[in-house]
Amino acid sequence: MSFLFKSSPRPKLTPSELAKAIKESFLALDTCTFAKALEEVQKNILSMRQMLSGDGEVEPNEDHISQLAVEICKGDVLALFIHKLPTLSWEARKDLMHCWSSLLVQNCCVEYIENNLELVDFLVICYNNKEIALSCGSMLRECIKHPTLAKCILESNSFELFFKYVELPNFDIASDALATFKDLLTKHETVVSEFLISHYDQFFELYEKLLTSPNYVTRRQSLKILSDFLLESQNLQTMKRYILEVRFLNIMMTLLKDTSKNIQISAFHIFKVFVANPNKPREIINVLIDNHEELLMSLQNLPMSKGEDDQFEEEKDLIIKEMEKLSGI
């Protein structure tokens, strides 16, 4: 007769009741009943995930999702999700990441974060905590999908920390930070364009250190990201300013001679803009002339990577001809 003693399934909660239960269980993490509270938090996170995404049998109810998001914002539960992240188990964090992604589809949640930007700063700073760094990176990338939040992160004081994080000794964390950094600089062209124009000197002074890093991965990835955003049509004003500076030309010339084939090719795609510029200042011309023999050798020995088409060879030939023309001046 053991079937008589089976526990009954957990009753279904309304969105309002679930949001209240989640908040109370998270707040209880600060009490002496931590273990019990953590168990309740994990149950509530799972219930939230089921309400947001369905349980495999029943599809999620859009009205319930909207109501839950509103109640979570109203009760400042989003802030609890972030601040209590270090205390959660790995499994609970995994479920919470799924919920975070679903919640940020709701406008009220995006607006909540816009009005509480210290939460974004907290997520950025948590790259220093190896236990939750990858979870925080995932949450940040969900935020960055929204132009307003991407703009807030770019213009925050914490943005500069990424220049340190991408070179952290922990490879997984550094790679995750690099993925977040790339999203910030490539997801929203207009936002990035405005940021680069208004923060040009400060940004490129920091970026120069990445391009000249002794770390191969940092050099390669930062060069690739630079090419991704600098050559976008939205960033024409920034690019025109960039290719007037001798210090940046010198960096590209150095990278053209890098031992890595991938770095050489990526450097070429930026170097060619310096050479092809019809309005090169005298300082740039002088540097190109002074180094033309070495540059011609680097260009002629430039390898062709997989996936490159005839356009690459045509561009290389044009740049070589332009360099030869310059050397005859």
Phi, psi and chi 1 to 4 in degrees:
 res  aa     phi    psi   chi1   chi2   chi3   chi4
   1 MET       -   19.8  -58.5  -70.6  -73.3      -
   2 SER   -62.8  -21.8   61.0      -      -      -
   3 PHE   -65.1  -18.8   64.3   88.0      -      -
   4 LEU   -69.4  -19.0  -65.4  174.4      -      -
   5 PHE  -104.7    8.8  -59.4   99.3      -      -
   6 LYS   -65.3  140.0  -73.5 -178.4 -179.4  177.7
   7 SER   -72.2  143.2   59.8      -      -      -
   8 SER   -76.8  148.4   58.5      -      -      -
   9 PRO   -62.4  154.1   21.7  -31.9      -      -
  10 ARG   -63.2  130.5 -157.2  175.6 -167.2 -154.4
  11 PRO   -63.2  144.9   23.1  -33.0      -      -
  12 LYS   -70.7  132.2  -66.2  -80.5 -172.9 -179.4
  13 LEU  -100.5  151.5  -59.9  177.6      -      -
  14 THR   -74.1  163.7   66.5      -      -      -
  15 PRO   -54.8  -41.0  -29.3   36.9      -      -
  16 SER   -65.8  -43.1  179.1      -      -      -
  17 GLU   -66.9  -39.6  -70.1  169.1  -20.1      -
  18 LEU   -66.1  -43.2  179.8   54.7      -      -
  19 ALA   -61.0  -40.1      -      -      -      -
  20 LYS   -66.3  -42.9 -178.4 -179.0  178.0 -176.9
  21 ALA   -64.0  -40.7      -      -      -      -
  22 ILE   -61.5  -47.2  -66.7  169.0      -      -
  23 LYS   -60.9  -46.6 -179.9  173.9 -177.1  176.6
  24 GLU   -63.7  -39.8  -71.1  175.0   -8.9      -
  25 SER   -69.6  -36.6   61.6      -      -      -
  26 PHE   -67.0  -41.1  -92.4   82.6      -      -
  27 LEU   -66.3  -30.7  -70.3  173.8      -      -
  28 ALA   -69.5  -13.8      -      -      -      -
  29 LEU   -63.3  -19.4  -68.4  171.4      -      -
  30 ASP   -87.6   -1.2  -67.4  -31.4      -      -
  31 THR   -98.3  178.3   68.2      -      -      -
  32 CYS   -73.6  -10.5   57.8      -      -      -
  33 THR   -96.8   43.8   58.1      -      -      -
  34 PHE   -56.0  -48.4  174.5   80.8      -      -
  35 ALA   -59.9  -44.4      -      -      -      -
  36 LYS   -66.5  -40.8 -176.3  179.0  178.3 -178.5
  37 ALA   -63.9  -39.7      -      -      -      -
  38 LEU   -64.3  -39.1 -176.0   58.3      -      -
  39 GLU   -62.5  -40.4 -175.9 -179.8  -20.1      -
  40 GLU   -69.9  -38.0 -163.8   62.9   24.4      -
  41 VAL   -58.6  -45.9  162.7      -      -      -
  42 GLN   -63.4  -39.5  -68.5  175.5 -175.6      -
  43 LYS   -64.3  -42.8  -70.5  178.2 -178.1  176.8
  44 ASN   -69.1  -37.3  -74.4  -30.9      -      -
  45 ILE   -63.1  -41.3  -69.4  175.3      -      -
  46 LEU   -63.7  -41.0 -176.4   56.8      -      -
  47 SER   -63.4  -39.3  -65.4      -      -      -
  48 MET   -64.7  -42.5  174.5  170.3   58.5      -
  49 ARG   -61.2  -40.8  177.7  170.2 -179.5  168.7
  50 GLN   -66.5  -37.3  -69.7  172.4  -15.8      -
  51 MET   -69.7  -34.6 -176.5  172.9  -74.7      -
  52 LEU   -79.9  -32.0  -68.9  169.7      -      -
  53 SER  -123.1   -4.8  -55.1      -      -      -
  54 GLY    89.5  168.8      -      -      -      -
  55 ASP  -114.2   14.6   59.3    8.4      -      -
  56 GLY    95.4  -23.1      -      -      -      -
  57 GLU  -111.5  -38.9  -64.3  179.8    2.5      -
  58 VAL  -113.7  129.5  179.6      -      -      -
  59 GLU   -70.4  149.8  -70.8  -65.0  -49.4      -
  60 PRO   -65.0  147.0   22.3  -32.7      -      -
  61 ASN   -94.4  117.8 -177.8  -57.6      -      -
  62 GLU   -60.4  -37.5  -67.4  -61.1  -33.9      -
  63 ASP   -64.4  -41.0  -71.8  -22.0      -      -
  64 HIS   -65.2  -38.5  -73.6  177.2      -      -
  65 ILE   -62.5  -46.3  -67.4  173.0      -      -
  66 SER   -62.7  -44.0  -62.3      -      -      -
  67 GLN   -64.4  -42.3  -68.8  168.5   28.7      -
  68 LEU   -62.6  -43.8  178.9   61.4      -      -
  69 ALA   -60.2  -43.9      -      -      -      -
  70 VAL   -62.4  -45.6  168.3      -      -      -
  71 GLU   -66.3  -37.0  -66.9  -62.0  -32.9      -
  72 ILE   -64.4  -40.2  -80.0  175.6      -      -
  73 CYS   -70.2  -42.8  -67.2      -      -      -
  74 LYS   -60.1  -36.1 -166.6 -173.2  -60.3 -177.9
  75 GLY   -92.9   10.6      -      -      -      -
  76 ASP    58.3   31.2  -70.4  -36.5      -      -
  77 VAL   -73.4  -30.3 -177.9      -      -      -
  78 LEU   -57.6  -39.6  -83.1 -174.6      -      -
  79 ALA   -64.9  -38.5      -      -      -      -
  80 LEU   -65.0  -38.6  -72.8  173.1      -      -
  81 PHE   -54.1  -44.0  -72.2  163.0      -      -
  82 ILE   -75.2  -48.8  -68.3  174.8      -      -
  83 HIS   -70.7  -26.7  -70.6  -57.4      -      -
  84 LYS   -94.6    1.5  -60.5  -60.0 -177.7 -175.2
  85 LEU   -52.7  -42.3 -155.3   58.5      -      -
  86 PRO   -63.1  -21.7  -23.4   35.1      -      -
  87 THR   -90.3   -9.7   65.0      -      -      -
  88 LEU   -83.2  155.9  -58.5 -177.7      -      -
  89 SER   -74.3  165.3   66.9      -      -      -
  90 TRP   -59.9  -42.4  180.0   85.0      -      -
  91 GLU   -64.6  -41.8 -167.1   66.1   32.9      -
  92 ALA   -65.4  -39.7      -      -      -      -
  93 ARG   -63.6  -39.3  -72.5 -158.5  -59.5  -91.0
  94 LYS   -61.7  -45.0 -172.4  176.9   76.7  167.9
  95 ASP   -66.0  -37.2  -77.1  -25.4      -      -
  96 LEU   -66.8  -36.0 -173.9   57.3      -      -
  97 MET   -60.2  -40.9  -65.3  -52.7   95.7      -
  98 HIS   -63.1  -43.4 -173.5   94.6      -      -
  99 CYS   -65.8  -40.9  -65.3      -      -      -
 100 TRP   -58.1  -44.1 -178.4  -96.0      -      -
 101 SER   -60.4  -42.4  174.5      -      -      -
 102 SER   -71.1  -38.4  -61.6      -      -      -
 103 LEU   -67.5  -35.2  -73.6  169.0      -      -
 104 LEU   -74.4   -0.8 -102.7   67.5      -      -
 105 VAL   -76.8  -21.4  175.1      -      -      -
 106 GLN   -85.6  129.7  -55.5  -65.0  -43.0      -
 107 ASN   -57.9  -37.2  -71.2  -25.9      -      -
 108 CYS   -61.9  -34.1   62.6      -      -      -
 109 CYS   -72.5  -38.4  -67.3      -      -      -
 110 VAL   -64.1  -44.4  175.5      -      -      -
 111 GLU   -63.4  -36.8  -69.9  171.3    1.7      -
 112 TYR   -60.5  -45.9 -179.1   87.6      -      -
 113 ILE   -66.9  -37.6  -62.3  172.8      -      -
 114 GLU   -58.5  -34.4  -72.3  173.3    4.3      -
 115 ASN   -88.9   -3.2  -66.5  -36.5      -      -
 116 ASN  -137.8   61.9  -64.4  -87.2      -      -
 117 LEU   -66.9  -14.2  -69.1  176.3      -      -
 118 GLU   -63.1  -21.9   69.7  -80.1   -0.2      -
 119 LEU   -67.6  -39.1  -61.2  178.2      -      -
 120 VAL   -67.4  -41.8  174.7      -      -      -
 121 ASP   -59.6  -39.7  -73.2  -27.1      -      -
 122 PHE   -62.0  -43.4 -176.9   86.7      -      -
 123 LEU   -62.8  -41.3  -72.2  174.7      -      -
 124 VAL   -64.5  -47.0  174.3      -      -      -
 125 ILE   -62.1  -28.2  -69.2  168.5      -      -
 126 CYS   -70.5   -3.0  -80.6      -      -      -
 127 TYR   -63.3  -17.0  -94.1  116.9      -      -
 128 ASN   -78.1  -13.2  -74.3  -47.3      -      -
 129 ASN  -102.9  102.8 -176.1  -24.7      -      -
 130 LYS   -63.5  -20.8   65.2 -179.4 -180.0 -179.8
 131 GLU   -70.9  -33.8  -63.8  -59.9  -38.0      -
 132 ILE  -122.1    5.9   60.5  170.5      -      -
 133 ALA   -56.2  -45.4      -      -      -      -
 134 LEU   -69.9  -34.4  -57.9 -174.5      -      -
 135 SER   -65.9  -43.6  -63.3      -      -      -
 136 CYS   -65.6  -37.4  -69.8      -      -      -
 137 GLY   -62.1  -43.0      -      -      -      -
 138 SER   -61.5  -42.2  175.0      -      -      -
 139 MET   -66.6  -38.5  -65.9  170.7   78.9      -
 140 LEU   -64.0  -41.6  -83.3  169.5      -      -
 141 ARG   -66.8  -29.2  -72.8 -170.0  -67.6  -80.9
 142 GLU   -67.3  -39.4  -71.6  -61.6  -34.2      -
 143 CYS   -62.8  -42.2  -67.8      -      -      -
 144 ILE   -65.9  -19.4  -67.8  165.9      -      -
 145 LYS   -61.3  -18.8  -70.0  178.9 -179.4  178.3
 146 HIS  -102.3  121.7  -57.7  -85.7      -      -
 147 PRO   -54.0  -39.3  -22.5   31.1      -      -
 148 THR   -65.1  -39.7   52.8      -      -      -
 149 LEU   -74.3  -36.6  -66.3  180.0      -      -
 150 ALA   -60.4  -42.7      -      -      -      -
 151 LYS   -62.0  -42.4  178.1 -179.4  173.1   68.9
 152 CYS   -62.8  -40.6  -69.4      -      -      -
 153 ILE   -68.4  -44.2  -61.8  171.0      -      -
 154 LEU   -58.2  -39.2  -77.4  169.7      -      -
 155 GLU   -90.5    0.9  -65.1 -177.7  -14.0      -
 156 SER   -83.4  160.4   69.6      -      -      -
 157 ASN   -66.1  -26.9  -68.8  -29.5      -      -
 158 SER   -74.2  -15.4   58.3      -      -      -
 159 PHE   -57.4  -37.9  172.0   64.4      -      -
 160 GLU   -61.6  -21.0  -72.1 -168.9   16.3      -
 161 LEU   -63.5  -25.4  -68.1  172.4      -      -
 162 PHE   -62.3  -29.3  -79.5   99.8      -      -
 163 PHE   -67.2  -22.5  -68.5   88.9      -      -
 164 LYS   -89.5  -42.2  180.0 -175.7   79.6  170.2
 165 TYR   -61.9  -35.8  -67.9  153.8      -      -
 166 VAL   -67.8   -9.8  -61.0      -      -      -
 167 GLU  -116.6   18.8  -65.1 -153.7   85.4      -
 168 LEU   -62.2  147.9  -73.6  171.4      -      -
 169 PRO   -66.3  -25.1   19.3  -30.9      -      -
 170 ASN   -77.3  112.2 -175.9  -56.6      -      -
 171 PHE   -60.2  -43.0  179.2   78.9      -      -
 172 ASP   -62.6  -43.3  -70.9  -23.0      -      -
 173 ILE   -69.7  -42.3  -63.9  176.1      -      -
 174 ALA   -61.3  -40.9      -      -      -      -
 175 SER   -66.1  -40.1  -63.0      -      -      -
 176 ASP   -65.3  -43.7 -166.8  -84.7      -      -
 177 ALA   -61.7  -37.8      -      -      -      -
 178 LEU   -64.8  -39.0 -163.9   58.3      -      -
 179 ALA   -63.9  -40.4      -      -      -      -
 180 THR   -67.8  -43.2  -54.4      -      -      -
 181 PHE   -58.2  -44.6 -172.5   60.3      -      -
 182 LYS   -62.4  -45.0  178.9  179.5  179.4  179.8
 183 ASP   -59.0  -42.1  -80.5    1.3      -      -
 184 LEU   -59.1  -35.1  -82.9  168.4      -      -
 185 LEU   -97.7   -3.3  -66.7  170.1      -      -
 186 THR  -131.7  -14.5   58.2      -      -      -
 187 LYS   -72.4  -39.2  -78.8  -75.9 -176.5 -173.5
 188 HIS  -128.7   99.4  -52.7  -72.0      -      -
 189 GLU   -60.2  -44.2  -66.5  176.5    0.9      -
 190 THR   -65.7  -44.1  -59.1      -      -      -
 191 VAL   -59.8  -46.3  169.3      -      -      -
 192 VAL   -65.9  -41.5  172.7      -      -      -
 193 SER   -58.6  -47.3  174.7      -      -      -
 194 GLU   -64.3  -38.9  -67.5  171.3   -5.8      -
 195 PHE   -65.1  -45.5  168.5   75.9      -      -
 196 LEU   -64.3  -37.6  -68.2  175.0      -      -
 197 ILE   -65.9  -43.0  -70.0  170.3      -      -
 198 SER   -83.6  -17.1   59.1      -      -      -
 199 HIS  -125.4   28.9  -63.8   77.9      -      -
 200 TYR   -53.7  -57.9  179.3   90.0      -      -
 201 ASP   -61.8  -49.2  -69.1  -37.7      -      -
 202 GLN   -61.8  -43.9 -179.8 -175.1   13.4      -
 203 PHE   -66.5  -50.3  174.7   80.0      -      -
 204 PHE   -74.7  -21.0  -78.3  107.6      -      -
 205 GLU   -65.9  -41.1 -177.8  177.3  -16.0      -
 206 LEU   -71.7  -39.4  -69.8  166.5      -      -
 207 TYR   -67.0  -31.6 -148.7   94.1      -      -
 208 GLU   -57.7  -35.2 -178.2  176.3  -11.9      -
 209 LYS   -68.0  -31.5  -65.1  174.0 -176.6  175.6
 210 LEU   -70.3  -42.4  -61.2 -177.2      -      -
 211 LEU   -67.8  -23.5  -64.8  170.9      -      -
 212 THR  -107.7   14.0   56.5      -      -      -
 213 SER   -64.8  145.7  168.5      -      -      -
 214 PRO   -72.2  -13.4   23.3  -32.6      -      -
 215 ASN   -81.1  119.9 -175.3  -58.7      -      -
 216 TYR   -58.7  -46.3  162.7   73.3      -      -
 217 VAL   -62.3  -40.9  174.3      -      -      -
 218 THR   -63.2  -46.2  -59.4      -      -      -
 219 ARG   -60.6  -48.8  -72.1 -161.1  -46.3  -79.0
 220 ARG   -64.1  -49.4  179.3 -179.5  174.0 -176.9
 221 GLN   -70.8  -38.8  -65.9  -59.0  -35.4      -
 222 SER   -67.6  -34.7   60.1      -      -      -
 223 LEU   -67.0  -41.3 -178.8   57.9      -      -
 224 LYS   -64.3  -43.5  177.4   68.4  170.6   61.0
 225 ILE   -65.1  -40.8  -66.3  170.9      -      -
 226 LEU   -58.0  -45.8  175.8   65.1      -      -
 227 SER   -62.8  -38.6 -179.8      -      -      -
 228 ASP   -61.0  -43.0  -74.1  -15.7      -      -
 229 PHE   -96.0  -32.1   70.2   78.0      -      -
 230 LEU   -68.7  -32.9 -169.3   63.0      -      -
 231 LEU   -90.8    5.9  -58.4 -178.8      -      -
 232 GLU   -73.6  143.1  -75.6  -70.8  -20.6      -
 233 SER   -59.4  -31.9   57.3      -      -      -
 234 GLN   -62.7  -25.6  -73.2  -90.5   12.8      -
 235 ASN  -102.6   25.9  -67.2  -38.5      -      -
 236 LEU   -58.4  -42.6 -177.9   61.1      -      -
 237 GLN   -61.2  -43.4 -177.8  176.7  -22.1      -
 238 THR   -67.2  -42.2  -63.4      -      -      -
 239 MET   -62.0  -42.8 -174.8 -165.2   71.4      -
 240 LYS   -60.9  -35.0  -75.7 -177.4  174.2  179.7
 241 ARG   -73.8  -40.7 -176.4  173.3  175.9 -177.3
 242 TYR   -60.9  -42.9 -171.7   88.0      -      -
 243 ILE   -79.9    4.8   61.1  175.1      -      -
 244 LEU   -95.2   -6.3  -62.9  179.9      -      -
 245 GLU  -101.2  123.5  -59.5 -155.5   40.1      -
 246 VAL   -62.0  -37.1  168.7      -      -      -
 247 ARG   -62.2  -34.7   59.3  176.5  173.7  148.0
 248 PHE   -77.3  -33.7  -61.9  140.7      -      -
 249 LEU   -62.2  -42.5  171.8   59.1      -      -
 250 ASN   -61.4  -37.7  -76.4  -30.6      -      -
 251 ILE   -63.7  -45.6  -69.4  172.4      -      -
 252 MET   -65.2  -36.4  -67.1  -53.5  139.1      -
 253 MET   -63.9  -39.4  -73.5  164.1   47.7      -
 254 THR   -65.9  -42.8  -60.8      -      -      -
 255 LEU   -69.0  -26.9  -67.5  172.4      -      -
 256 LEU   -62.8  -24.3  -89.2  176.3      -      -
 257 LYS   -99.6    5.7  -63.5 -179.2  -70.4 -177.0
 258 ASP   -59.2  152.4 -163.3  -82.5      -      -
 259 THR   -71.7  -16.1   54.5      -      -      -
 260 SER   -87.2  127.4  162.2      -      -      -
 261 LYS   -61.5  -41.3  178.2  178.3   75.6  171.4
 262 ASN   -63.3  -40.5  -69.5  -49.7      -      -
 263 ILE   -67.5  -40.9  -71.9  178.9      -      -
 264 GLN   -57.5  -46.6  -69.0  173.1   20.6      -
 265 ILE   -67.1  -43.0  -68.9  170.5      -      -
 266 SER   -63.6  -39.3  -66.6      -      -      -
 267 ALA   -64.6  -37.4      -      -      -      -
 268 PHE   -58.7  -40.9  169.3   74.8      -      -
 269 HIS   -64.8  -22.4  -73.1  -58.6      -      -
 270 ILE   -95.5  -39.2  -62.1  177.2      -      -
 271 PHE   -56.8  -40.0  172.7   78.0      -      -
 272 LYS   -60.3  -28.2   69.7 -174.7 -179.4 -173.9
 273 VAL   -71.9  -36.3 -173.4      -      -      -
 274 PHE   -59.8  -45.9  -76.8   90.4      -      -
 275 VAL   -72.7  -41.2  179.0      -      -      -
 276 ALA   -76.9  -12.6      -      -      -      -
 277 ASN   -59.1  117.9  177.5   17.3      -      -
 278 PRO   -71.6  -12.8   26.5  -33.9      -      -
 279 ASN  -115.5   43.9  -60.1  -50.5      -      -
 280 LYS   -63.4  130.8  -70.2 -176.2  -77.2  -67.6
 281 PRO   -71.0  161.2   23.1  -31.1      -      -
 282 ARG   -57.2  -38.1 -170.3   70.1 -126.3  178.4
 283 GLU   -61.6  -40.3  -65.2   85.8   -7.8      -
 284 ILE   -67.5  -44.1  -66.0  -72.4      -      -
 285 ILE   -59.3  -43.7  -66.9  172.5      -      -
 286 ASN   -60.9  -42.9  -71.7  -17.9      -      -
 287 VAL   -64.4  -42.0  171.3      -      -      -
 288 LEU   -64.6  -40.9  -68.1  172.9      -      -
 289 ILE   -67.4  -44.8  -68.8  173.5      -      -
 290 ASP   -61.7  -27.2  -69.6  -15.9      -      -
 291 ASN  -114.9   17.4  -64.7  -85.7      -      -
 292 HIS   -63.6  -36.6   78.7  -83.1      -      -
 293 GLU   -64.8  -46.7  -71.2 -175.5    6.3      -
 294 GLU   -66.7  -38.5 -165.6  172.9    0.4      -
 295 LEU   -67.1  -41.9  -75.1  168.4      -      -
 296 LEU   -61.5  -38.9  -77.5  172.1      -      -
 297 MET   -65.4  -42.1 -171.6  177.5  -60.4      -
 298 SER   -64.0  -41.4  -64.7      -      -      -
 299 LEU   -67.4  -42.5  -68.9  169.2      -      -
 300 GLN   -67.1  -28.9  -73.2  160.4   -6.0      -
 301 ASN   -93.3    3.7  -65.7  -30.2      -      -
 302 LEU   -62.4  123.9 -161.6   62.8      -      -
 303 PRO   -75.4  163.9   29.2  -34.1      -      -
 304 MET  -112.6  121.6 -170.8  167.1  140.8      -
 305 SER   -84.1  166.4   69.7      -      -      -
 306 LYS   -61.4  139.1  -68.0  179.2 -178.3  177.8
 307 GLY    92.7  -15.1      -      -      -      -
 308 GLU   -74.2  142.2  -66.9  -74.7    0.4      -
 309 ASP  -109.6 -168.9   52.6   20.1      -      -
 310 ASP   -62.4  -24.8  -67.4  -20.4      -      -
 311 GLN   -61.2  -36.9 -177.1 -179.9  -11.2      -
 312 PHE   -60.0  -47.3  176.8   82.1      -      -
 313 GLU   -64.1  -38.5  -72.7  -61.8  -43.2      -
 314 GLU   -64.4  -44.0  -70.6  174.9    8.2      -
 315 GLU   -64.0  -41.7  -70.8  178.1  -13.0      -
 316 LYS   -61.9  -43.6 -171.9  172.1   79.6  169.3
 317 ASP   -63.0  -40.0  -70.9  -17.0      -      -
 318 LEU   -64.0  -41.9  -76.2  171.4      -      -
 319 ILE   -68.9  -37.9  -63.8  -55.4      -      -
 320 ILE   -62.5  -43.9  -71.4  173.7      -      -
 321 LYS   -63.2  -40.7  -73.0  175.9 -177.1  176.6
 322 GLU   -65.7  -38.7 -179.1   64.4   24.2      -
 323 MET   -65.5  -40.3  -73.1  -64.6  -56.9      -
 324 GLU   -65.7  -36.5  -71.0  171.0  -19.4      -
 325 LYS   -64.1  -42.6 -168.6 -169.3  -60.9 -179.0
 326 LEU   -62.7  -40.2  -77.9  173.9      -      -
 327 SER   -67.3  -16.0   63.4      -      -      -
 328 GLY   -91.5   -2.1      -      -      -      -
 329 ILE   -69.2      -  -66.8  177.0      -      -
